[in-house]
Amino acid sequence: MNKINVLYEDNHIIVVEKPVNMLVQADDTKDLDLLTMIKDYIKEKYNKPGNVYLGLVHRLDRPVGGVMVFARTSKAASRLSNEVRERSIKKTYLAVVHGKTKDHDRLVDYISKDNKTNNAYIDKKSGKESILEYDTLKYDKKNDLSLIKVNLKTGRHHQIRLQMSNSGYPLYGDQRYGLQDKKQIALYAYKLEFFHPVTHELMSFKLLPKEEGGFSILEGVVGL
């Protein structure tokens, strides 16, 4: 069985690292997905017969890695889903983008999704309000790349990728909205904060991406 990096688990939730280029949930490709892997892990570890319940409360795009929380009970799933709706779950990302970004910026757009192509696009008439804020951590003048920390205020489809591209700073390695530079996308969900669905304790998890590809720019950055 493939090994899962489990950051935390109890009877109500499990927090893991989603590997890059892995599906969160099974699709028509039949490729291995994280949901199935975690169910197998729980089934084996706790010797559980029959089907294992695991609630999916938020998602990451297939090429994007990082911290995710899953619910182990329907009650936990309902409460975590409510936190997502109320925006009390805080999701912070690291991204490498082309160009020299501002020290700080707040982007507000209206995003719609094309269900046929799975692409997101800006549409002021029918799109949903999409908000993010970012701070620039480092600029690599030689390669004209910026490392940014993104605080996602809303969770729209391909939001960070589309909004950064639309603002003139496409993500390094983004084959869909970027420069088609045929690299691994440099977007990572590095920090997740939420209230435990049962104890109501503030839970905070942080994990840095491997310093390879676009994230080689991480070298020397402190305080994350």
Beta strands, then each sheet from edge to edge (+ up, - down):
strand 1: 6-9
strand 2: 13-18
strand 3: 55-56
strand 4: 65-71
strand 5: 90-98
strand 6: 104-114
strand 7: 119-122
strand 8: 128-140
strand 9: 145-152
strand 10: 187-195
strand 11: 202-206
sheet 1: 1+ 2- 4+ 3-
sheet 2: 1+ 2- 4+ 10+ 5- 9+ 8- 6+ 7-
sheet 3: 1+ 2- 4+ 10+ 11-
end
